[in-house]
Amino acid sequence: MPGARAAFGLRTRLVIAFLLVAAVSAVTTAALTYREARSAVLVRAQDTAVASFREEVERFVPRLPLDPDSLRWYLYDIAARAKPHPWIVFAEYGSLRASSGDRPVSGVLTEELRRTALTSPHGSFERVVKDGKAYLTIGMPVMTRVVAGGGAVPSGLVLYAVMPMTNEEVDIDALVTAARHGALPGLVVALVPALLAARSVLRPVRELRRAADSMGGGRLDTRIPVHGRDEMADLARTFNESAARLERSVQELRDAGTRARRFASDVSHELRTPLAAMLAVTDVVDEDAGTLAPDTARAVRLISAETGKLAVLVEDLMEISRFDARAAELNADEVDAAEAVRSTLSDRQWLGRVRSELPDGLRIRLDPRRFDVIVANLVGNALRHGAEPVTVRLSARGGALVTEVHDSGSGIAPDALPHIFDRFYKADAARSRSIGSGLGLAITQENVQLHGGTIRADNAPGGGALFTVELPFDGPASRSGTPEGPPPAHGGTRPADSRDRTEATA
C-alpha cells in the first residue's frame, strides 16, 4: 500500500489532472477544427461542382427528340468540362437512359433527388455514401425556351452529375491524421508546464510536511518561509501563527510541570529529616505503649501508624519525582530470577503465605533493587487487597522473563482496569484512607518501563486479579549518573505495605 500511495501521490495526480485538461482541450479544439475544416472542404467542392454543372446544363439545349448516340456525345462534352473533379454525367429522358461513363451510376441516385430534380427548375444535390465511398450527386432539369412568352419550361430531360469525393476524403483523412499525430507531441509539451505547476504547488506542501514532522519531533520553534500572497502563503502564515501559539502553550505547561515537580521534590526532601526523627520517636513510644493507659496507648499507636503512612508517601513522592525528572537510573547486573524472587519473599516473611513456581536457570540482566520493588509491590497488594492463596510464577516467553502474580480475590472492577496504573487512583472511595499512597502501581510501571519491559493487569479466567510483567532477557545496559539518593527508610527496600493496588479490587 505505501507503494500504491507513492505511485498515485499528489504530484502524480496533479500532473495527470493537468494532462487530462490539456488532452480534453486538444481533443475539443481538434474536433471543432476538424468539423469546420471538413465542412469548408466539402462545401467548397460542392458549391464549385453545382455551379459548374448548372452552367453546363443551362448551355445545353439539345434538339428534341434525342437518340441515345447523340445524347451520349452531349454527355461526354459536358463531363469534359467538369469542375472541380471529373463527373460521370447521367441522363434520363422518358425511358431513355444514357451515361458518359462506363460504370453505371444510377444506383447512387436516390428517389428523393429524382423527384426534386423533376419538380424544381433549379435542380437539387445530395451527398451520398455508398459502399463506403462518398459521392456528390446533382440533378438538373434541362429547360426549353418558349419564344412567345420568353420563359422556359422543363423539356423532360434531366441530367445528373455524379462526382466521387475521393480527393476531399483524402484531405479530411489528412486532417484527422495531423490532429492525431499532433496530440501526442502536444501532451509531451504540456507535461513541462504540468511538472512546473505541480512543483510550485508541492513545494509549500513539502515544506509544511517537513515542518509538521519537525514539530512532531519536539522542535516547536519550526516555522515555514512565507512566499507571495496566494493561498499557500496564507496557509504558511496560519501554520506559523498556530505553531507560535502552540510553542507558548507548551512552554507554559512545561514551566508549570517543572514547578510542580520541583515543589513535590522539595517538600518531600524537606520532610524526610523530621519524619526520620518522628519514626525514631514512635518506635520508642511503641515499645512502652503497653505500660500506658488504654486510651493513651491507642493514641500512641495511631500516631505511629499515621507517621509510617506519611513516611511511605514521602518516599513515593520522591521516587515519582525522580522518574518525572528523568533522573531515575538503572544499576543492572546479571541475577538468577528465581533466587531474586525468593529473596524478596523471604525478606518480608511471605514464604509461608505465597505459593511460588520458580524454575531455576532463568538468568536475566536487571537492576536487583528495582526488581525487588516490583515483586514486593505486586505481592503485597495481592495479599492486602486480594485473597490468599497468592501465586508468583516465573517463565520464559518470547525472549522475555514473565513474572505473574495471581491472587484468589474477586478481581479488579472493569471500570477500574483502564486506570489501574494512574497516580493516586483509588477506585473505592470508601477505602481512600487505606495504608497505601495510591502511587505504588504507578511506580511499579515506571520501574518496569525503565527496564524496557511491559506490565498489564487483568482478571484471571478462574477469578482473581492477575498482574503480568515481561522484562527482556538481554536487559538494559548498566548506567550511572546522578545519585538517586539514599535508600528508602525501613531497610534496603521499601515496605511491602507501601505498594497498594490503588484500591481497585472489587
C-alpha positions as CSV (number, residue, x, y, z in Angstrom):
1,M,0.0,0.0,0.0
2,P,2.8,2.6,0.6
3,G,4.0,1.9,-2.9
4,A,0.5,2.5,-4.3
5,R,0.2,5.7,-2.3
6,A,3.6,6.8,-3.7
7,A,2.6,5.9,-7.2
8,F,-0.5,8.0,-7.0
9,G,0.8,10.8,-4.8
10,L,-0.2,14.4,-5.1
11,R,2.4,15.2,-7.7
12,T,1.2,12.4,-10.0
13,R,-2.4,13.3,-9.5
14,L,-1.7,17.0,-10.4
15,V,0.3,16.0,-13.5
16,I,-2.4,13.6,-14.6
17,A,-5.1,16.2,-14.0
18,F,-3.1,18.8,-16.0
19,L,-2.6,16.4,-18.8
20,L,-6.2,15.4,-18.8
21,V,-7.2,19.1,-19.1
22,A,-4.7,19.5,-21.9
23,A,-5.9,16.4,-23.6
24,V,-9.6,17.4,-23.4
25,S,-8.7,20.9,-24.7
26,A,-6.7,19.5,-27.5
27,V,-9.3,16.9,-28.5
28,T,-12.1,19.6,-28.3
29,T,-10.1,22.0,-30.3
30,A,-9.2,19.3,-32.9
31,A,-12.8,18.2,-33.1
32,L,-14.1,21.7,-33.7
33,T,-11.3,22.4,-36.2
34,Y,-12.0,19.2,-38.0
35,R,-15.7,19.9,-38.2
36,E,-15.2,23.4,-39.6
37,A,-12.4,22.3,-42.0
38,R,-14.4,19.3,-43.2
39,S,-17.4,21.5,-43.8
40,A,-15.3,24.0,-45.6
41,V,-13.7,21.4,-47.9
42,L,-17.0,19.7,-48.7
43,V,-18.9,23.0,-49.2
44,R,-16.3,24.4,-51.4
45,A,-16.2,21.3,-53.6
46,Q,-20.0,21.1,-53.6
47,D,-20.5,24.7,-54.5
48,T,-18.0,24.6,-57.3
49,A,-19.4,21.4,-58.7
50,V,-23.1,22.6,-58.5
51,A,-22.4,26.0,-60.1
52,S,-20.3,24.4,-62.8
53,F,-22.9,21.8,-63.6
54,R,-25.7,24.2,-63.6
55,E,-23.8,26.4,-66.1
56,E,-23.2,23.5,-68.3
57,V,-26.8,22.4,-68.2
58,E,-28.1,25.9,-69.0
59,R,-25.9,26.0,-72.1
60,F,-27.0,22.6,-73.2
61,V,-30.1,23.0,-75.4
62,P,-30.4,19.8,-77.4
63,R,-32.6,19.1,-80.2
64,L,-35.6,17.0,-79.2
65,P,-36.4,14.2,-79.6
66,L,-32.9,12.7,-78.9
67,D,-31.4,9.5,-79.9
68,P,-29.1,7.6,-77.5
69,D,-26.0,8.1,-79.5
70,S,-26.2,11.8,-79.9
71,L,-27.3,12.2,-76.3
72,R,-24.2,10.3,-75.2
73,W,-21.9,12.6,-77.1
74,Y,-23.5,15.6,-75.4
75,L,-22.9,14.0,-72.1
76,Y,-19.2,13.4,-73.0
77,D,-18.9,17.0,-73.8
78,I,-20.4,18.2,-70.5
79,A,-18.3,15.7,-68.5
80,A,-15.1,17.0,-70.2
81,R,-15.6,20.4,-68.6
82,A,-16.2,19.1,-65.1
83,K,-15.1,21.1,-62.1
84,P,-13.5,20.7,-59.6
85,H,-13.2,16.9,-60.3
86,P,-14.3,14.7,-63.2
87,W,-18.0,13.9,-63.3
88,I,-20.0,11.0,-64.6
89,V,-23.0,12.5,-66.3
90,F,-26.2,10.5,-66.5
91,A,-29.3,11.5,-68.4
92,E,-32.9,10.4,-68.2
93,Y,-35.5,11.2,-70.8
94,G,-38.6,9.2,-70.5
95,S,-37.4,5.6,-70.9
96,L,-34.2,6.7,-72.4
97,R,-31.1,6.3,-70.3
98,A,-27.5,7.4,-71.2
99,S,-24.2,7.9,-69.3
100,S,-20.9,9.4,-70.0
101,G,-19.1,6.7,-68.2
102,D,-18.6,3.0,-68.5
103,R,-19.7,2.4,-64.9
104,P,-23.4,2.6,-64.1
105,V,-24.1,5.3,-61.6
106,S,-27.8,5.2,-61.4
107,G,-27.6,3.2,-58.2
108,V,-26.1,6.2,-56.4
109,L,-29.0,8.5,-57.4
110,T,-31.8,8.5,-54.8
111,E,-35.5,8.7,-55.5
112,E,-35.7,11.8,-53.5
113,L,-33.2,13.5,-55.8
114,R,-35.1,12.3,-58.8
115,R,-38.3,13.8,-57.6
116,T,-36.7,17.1,-56.6
117,A,-34.9,17.4,-60.0
118,L,-38.2,16.8,-61.9
119,T,-40.1,19.4,-59.9
120,S,-37.6,22.1,-59.2
121,P,-36.3,24.3,-62.1
122,H,-33.1,24.9,-60.2
123,G,-32.3,21.3,-59.5
124,S,-31.0,19.7,-56.4
125,F,-28.0,18.0,-55.0
126,E,-27.1,15.4,-52.3
127,R,-24.0,13.9,-50.7
128,V,-24.4,10.1,-50.7
129,V,-22.2,7.4,-49.2
130,K,-22.4,4.1,-51.0
131,D,-20.2,1.0,-50.4
132,G,-18.0,3.1,-48.1
133,K,-17.4,5.8,-50.8
134,A,-18.7,9.4,-50.8
135,Y,-20.3,10.9,-53.8
136,L,-21.8,14.3,-54.7
137,T,-24.9,13.8,-56.8
138,I,-26.5,16.7,-58.7
139,G,-29.8,16.7,-60.6
140,M,-30.7,19.5,-63.1
141,P,-33.7,19.6,-65.4
142,V,-33.0,20.8,-68.9
143,M,-35.3,23.7,-69.7
144,T,-36.7,24.6,-73.2
145,R,-37.1,28.2,-74.1
146,V,-40.5,29.4,-75.3
147,V,-40.1,32.3,-77.7
148,A,-43.5,33.8,-77.4
149,G,-43.6,34.1,-73.7
150,G,-39.8,34.5,-73.3
151,G,-39.8,31.9,-70.5
152,A,-38.6,28.4,-70.2
153,V,-40.3,25.1,-69.4
154,P,-38.9,21.7,-68.5
155,S,-38.1,19.7,-71.5
156,G,-38.5,16.3,-69.7
157,L,-34.8,15.7,-70.0
158,V,-33.0,15.5,-66.6
159,L,-29.2,15.4,-66.3
160,Y,-27.4,14.1,-63.3
161,A,-23.8,14.6,-62.3
162,V,-22.1,12.1,-60.0
163,M,-18.8,13.3,-58.7
164,P,-16.7,10.9,-56.5
165,M,-15.4,12.9,-53.5
166,T,-12.2,10.9,-53.1
167,N,-9.9,13.9,-53.0
168,E,-12.0,15.6,-50.3
169,E,-12.0,12.4,-48.2
170,V,-8.2,12.2,-48.6
171,D,-7.9,15.8,-47.4
172,I,-10.2,15.1,-44.5
173,D,-8.3,11.9,-43.5
174,A,-5.1,14.0,-43.6
175,L,-6.7,16.4,-41.2
176,V,-7.6,13.6,-38.8
177,T,-4.1,12.1,-39.1
178,A,-2.5,15.5,-38.5
179,A,-4.7,16.0,-35.4
180,R,-3.9,12.5,-34.1
181,H,-0.2,12.9,-34.7
182,G,-0.1,16.3,-33.2
183,A,-1.9,15.2,-30.0
184,L,1.0,13.2,-28.6
185,P,3.6,15.9,-29.0
186,G,1.1,18.4,-27.6
187,L,0.7,16.3,-24.5
188,V,4.5,15.9,-24.2
189,V,4.9,19.7,-24.4
190,A,2.1,20.1,-21.9
191,L,4.0,17.8,-19.5
192,V,6.6,20.5,-18.9
193,P,4.2,23.2,-17.6
194,A,2.4,20.4,-15.7
195,L,5.6,19.5,-13.8
196,L,6.3,23.1,-13.2
197,A,2.8,23.7,-11.9
198,A,3.0,20.6,-9.7
199,R,6.3,21.7,-8.3
200,S,5.1,25.1,-7.5
201,V,2.1,23.6,-5.6
202,L,4.0,20.8,-3.9
203,R,6.9,22.9,-2.7
204,P,4.9,24.6,0.1
205,V,3.2,21.3,0.8
206,R,6.5,19.6,1.3
207,E,7.7,22.4,3.5
208,L,4.6,22.1,5.5
209,R,5.1,18.3,5.9
210,R,8.7,18.8,7.0
211,A,7.7,21.4,9.4
212,A,5.0,19.2,10.9
213,D,7.4,16.3,11.2
214,S,9.9,18.6,12.9
215,M,7.2,19.8,15.3
216,G,6.2,16.2,16.0
217,G,9.8,15.5,16.9
218,G,9.7,18.3,19.5
219,R,11.1,21.3,17.7
220,L,8.2,23.7,18.4
221,D,10.2,26.6,17.1
222,T,9.9,25.4,13.5
223,R,8.5,27.9,11.0
224,I,7.8,27.9,7.3
225,P,9.1,30.6,4.9
226,V,6.2,32.7,3.5
227,H,6.4,33.5,-0.2
228,G,3.9,35.6,-2.1
229,R,0.3,36.4,-1.2
230,D,-1.6,33.4,-2.6
231,E,-3.5,30.7,-0.7
232,M,-0.3,28.7,0.0
233,A,1.2,31.8,1.6
234,D,-1.9,32.2,3.7
235,L,-1.6,28.6,4.8
236,A,2.1,29.1,5.7
237,R,1.2,32.2,7.8
238,T,-1.6,30.3,9.5
239,F,0.8,27.4,10.3
240,N,3.4,29.7,11.7
241,E,0.9,31.5,13.9
242,S,-0.5,28.2,15.2
243,A,3.0,26.9,15.8
244,A,3.8,30.0,17.8
245,R,0.7,29.7,19.9
246,L,1.4,26.0,20.5
247,E,5.0,26.7,21.4
248,R,3.9,29.3,24.0
249,S,1.3,27.0,25.4
250,V,3.6,24.0,25.7
251,Q,6.3,26.2,27.3
252,E,3.8,27.4,29.8
253,L,2.8,23.8,30.6
254,R,6.4,22.7,30.8
255,D,7.2,25.5,33.2
256,A,4.1,24.6,35.3
257,G,5.1,21.0,35.3
258,T,8.7,21.8,36.3
259,R,7.5,24.0,39.1
260,A,5.1,21.2,40.3
261,R,7.8,18.5,40.2
262,R,10.3,20.8,42.0
263,F,7.7,21.6,44.6
264,A,6.9,17.9,45.3
265,S,10.6,17.0,45.3
266,D,11.5,19.9,47.6
267,V,8.6,19.2,50.0
268,S,9.4,15.5,50.1
269,H,13.1,16.2,50.7
270,E,12.4,18.6,53.5
271,L,10.0,16.2,55.2
272,R,12.5,13.3,55.3
273,T,14.6,14.6,58.1
274,P,11.7,15.4,60.5
275,L,10.0,12.2,59.6
276,A,13.1,10.2,60.4
277,A,13.1,11.7,63.8
278,M,9.4,11.1,64.3
279,L,9.8,7.5,63.2
280,A,12.6,7.0,65.8
281,V,10.4,8.5,68.5
282,T,7.3,6.5,67.6
283,D,9.4,3.3,67.6
284,V,10.5,4.1,71.2
285,V,7.0,5.0,72.2
286,D,5.5,1.9,70.7
287,E,7.8,-0.2,72.9
288,D,6.3,1.4,76.0
289,A,2.7,1.5,74.8
290,G,1.9,-1.5,76.9
291,T,2.7,0.4,80.1
292,L,0.4,3.3,79.2
293,A,-3.3,3.8,79.9
294,P,-5.5,2.1,77.2
295,D,-6.7,5.4,75.7
296,T,-3.2,6.8,75.6
297,A,-1.8,3.5,74.1
298,R,-4.4,3.6,71.3
299,A,-3.4,7.3,70.6
300,V,0.3,6.4,70.5
301,R,-0.3,3.5,68.2
302,L,-2.5,5.7,65.9
303,I,0.2,8.4,65.7
304,S,2.8,5.7,65.0
305,A,0.7,4.2,62.2
306,E,0.0,7.6,60.6
307,T,3.6,8.6,60.8
308,G,4.5,5.4,58.9
309,K,2.0,6.2,56.2
310,L,3.4,9.7,55.9
311,A,6.9,8.3,55.6
312,V,5.7,6.0,52.8
313,L,4.0,8.8,51.0
314,V,7.1,11.0,51.1
315,E,9.3,8.1,49.8
316,D,6.8,7.5,47.0
317,L,6.7,11.2,46.0
318,M,10.5,11.3,45.9
319,E,10.6,8.3,43.7
320,I,7.9,9.7,41.3
321,S,9.9,13.0,41.2
322,R,13.0,11.1,40.1
323,F,11.1,9.5,37.3
324,D,9.5,12.8,36.2
325,A,12.9,14.5,36.2
326,R,14.4,11.6,34.2
327,A,16.9,11.1,37.0
328,A,15.9,7.5,37.8
329,E,18.7,5.2,36.6
330,L,19.4,1.5,36.4
331,N,22.3,-0.3,38.0
332,A,21.9,-3.5,36.1
333,D,23.5,-6.8,36.9
334,E,23.0,-10.4,35.9
335,V,21.0,-12.3,38.5
336,D,19.1,-15.5,39.0
337,A,15.4,-14.5,38.7
338,A,14.1,-17.3,40.9
339,E,16.7,-16.5,43.7
340,A,15.8,-12.8,43.5
341,V,12.1,-13.6,44.0
342,R,12.8,-15.9,46.9
343,S,14.9,-13.2,48.5
344,T,12.1,-10.7,48.2
345,L,9.6,-13.1,49.7
346,S,12.0,-14.2,52.5
347,D,12.9,-10.6,53.5
348,R,9.2,-9.8,54.0
349,Q,8.4,-13.2,55.7
350,W,6.0,-14.2,52.9
351,L,7.3,-17.6,52.1
352,G,4.6,-19.3,54.1
353,R,1.8,-17.3,52.6
354,V,2.7,-17.2,48.9
355,R,2.8,-20.1,46.5
356,S,5.7,-19.9,44.1
357,E,6.6,-21.6,40.8
358,L,10.2,-20.5,40.3
359,P,12.1,-22.7,37.8
360,D,15.9,-22.5,38.2
361,G,18.2,-21.4,35.4
362,L,16.4,-18.2,34.4
363,R,19.2,-15.7,34.5
364,I,18.5,-12.1,33.4
365,R,20.2,-8.7,33.4
366,L,18.3,-6.2,35.5
367,D,18.5,-3.8,38.5
368,P,18.1,-6.1,41.5
369,R,16.8,-3.3,43.8
370,R,14.1,-2.2,41.3
371,F,13.1,-5.8,40.6
372,D,12.7,-6.3,44.3
373,V,10.4,-3.3,44.5
374,I,8.3,-4.6,41.5
375,V,7.8,-8.1,43.1
376,A,7.3,-6.8,46.6
377,N,4.7,-4.2,45.4
378,L,2.7,-6.7,43.4
379,V,2.7,-9.5,46.0
380,G,2.0,-7.1,48.9
381,N,-1.0,-5.7,47.0
382,A,-2.3,-9.2,46.3
383,L,-2.0,-10.2,50.0
384,R,-3.7,-7.0,51.2
385,H,-6.4,-6.3,48.6
386,G,-7.0,-9.8,47.1
387,A,-7.3,-13.1,48.9
388,E,-4.9,-15.9,49.7
389,P,-3.5,-18.1,48.3
390,V,-1.3,-15.8,46.2
391,T,0.8,-17.3,43.5
392,V,4.1,-16.0,42.0
393,R,5.1,-17.7,38.7
394,L,8.2,-17.2,36.6
395,S,8.6,-18.4,33.0
396,A,10.4,-17.6,29.8
397,R,8.4,-16.5,26.8
398,G,9.5,-14.9,23.5
399,G,12.9,-13.8,24.8
400,A,11.5,-12.2,27.9
401,L,11.2,-13.1,31.6
402,V,7.5,-13.3,32.5
403,T,6.6,-12.7,36.2
404,E,2.9,-13.4,37.1
405,V,1.3,-12.5,40.4
406,H,-2.2,-14.0,40.8
407,D,-4.4,-13.7,43.9
408,S,-7.7,-15.5,44.7
409,G,-9.8,-12.5,45.3
410,S,-12.8,-11.1,43.4
411,G,-10.6,-9.4,40.8
412,I,-10.5,-5.8,39.5
413,A,-13.6,-3.9,38.6
414,P,-13.9,-3.5,34.8
415,D,-14.2,0.3,35.1
416,A,-11.0,0.5,37.1
417,L,-8.8,-1.6,34.7
418,P,-8.0,1.3,32.4
419,H,-6.9,3.5,35.3
420,I,-5.2,0.8,37.4
421,F,-1.7,2.4,36.9
422,D,-2.8,6.0,37.3
423,R,-1.2,8.0,40.1
424,F,-3.3,8.4,43.2
425,Y,-6.1,6.4,41.6
426,K,-8.4,4.6,44.1
427,A,-11.5,3.0,42.7
428,D,-13.2,2.5,46.1
429,A,-13.7,5.9,47.7
430,A,-14.7,4.1,51.0
431,R,-11.1,2.9,51.3
432,S,-9.4,6.1,50.3
433,R,-7.7,6.1,53.7
434,S,-6.0,2.8,53.1
435,I,-2.4,2.4,54.1
436,G,-1.2,2.7,50.5
437,S,-0.3,6.1,49.0
438,G,-2.0,5.4,45.6
439,L,1.4,5.7,43.9
440,G,2.5,2.0,44.2
441,L,1.4,0.7,40.8
442,A,2.5,3.9,39.1
443,I,6.0,3.5,40.5
444,T,5.9,-0.2,39.6
445,Q,5.0,0.7,36.0
446,E,7.8,3.2,35.8
447,N,10.3,0.6,37.1
448,V,9.2,-1.9,34.5
449,Q,9.4,0.6,31.7
450,L,12.8,1.7,32.8
451,H,13.9,-1.9,32.2
452,G,12.3,-1.8,28.7
453,G,9.5,-4.1,29.8
454,T,5.7,-4.1,30.0
455,I,3.2,-4.6,32.7
456,R,-0.5,-5.3,32.4
457,A,-3.4,-6.0,34.8
458,D,-6.2,-8.5,34.0
459,N,-8.8,-10.6,35.7
460,A,-7.8,-14.3,35.5
461,P,-10.4,-16.6,33.9
462,G,-10.7,-18.6,37.2
463,G,-11.2,-15.4,39.3
464,G,-8.8,-13.1,41.0
465,A,-6.5,-10.3,39.7
466,L,-3.5,-11.2,37.5
467,F,-0.6,-8.9,37.1
468,T,1.9,-9.9,34.3
469,V,5.4,-8.3,34.0
470,E,7.6,-9.0,30.9
471,L,11.3,-8.0,31.1
472,P,13.7,-8.6,28.2
473,F,16.4,-11.2,29.0
474,D,19.2,-9.1,27.5
475,G,18.3,-6.4,29.9
476,P,19.2,-2.7,29.9
477,A,22.8,-1.5,29.8
478,S,24.3,-0.5,33.1
479,R,24.0,3.2,33.5
480,S,25.5,5.6,36.0
481,G,24.8,9.2,36.7
482,T,23.4,11.4,39.4
483,P,22.9,9.5,42.6
484,E,19.3,8.8,43.3
485,G,19.5,9.5,47.0
486,P,19.7,7.2,50.0
487,P,17.6,4.0,50.0
488,P,14.2,4.3,51.5
489,A,13.6,4.1,55.2
490,H,12.8,0.8,56.9
491,G,15.7,-1.0,55.4
492,G,17.1,-1.6,52.0
493,T,13.7,-1.8,50.3
494,R,10.5,-0.1,50.9
495,P,8.0,-1.9,53.0
496,A,5.5,-4.1,51.2
497,D,2.5,-2.3,52.6
498,S,3.6,0.9,50.7
499,R,2.6,-0.7,47.4
500,D,-1.2,-0.8,47.3
501,R,-3.3,-1.7,44.3
502,T,-4.9,1.7,44.3
503,E,-7.9,0.1,45.9
504,A,-9.1,-1.2,42.6
505,T,-10.2,-4.7,43.6
506,A,-13.9,-5.2,43.8
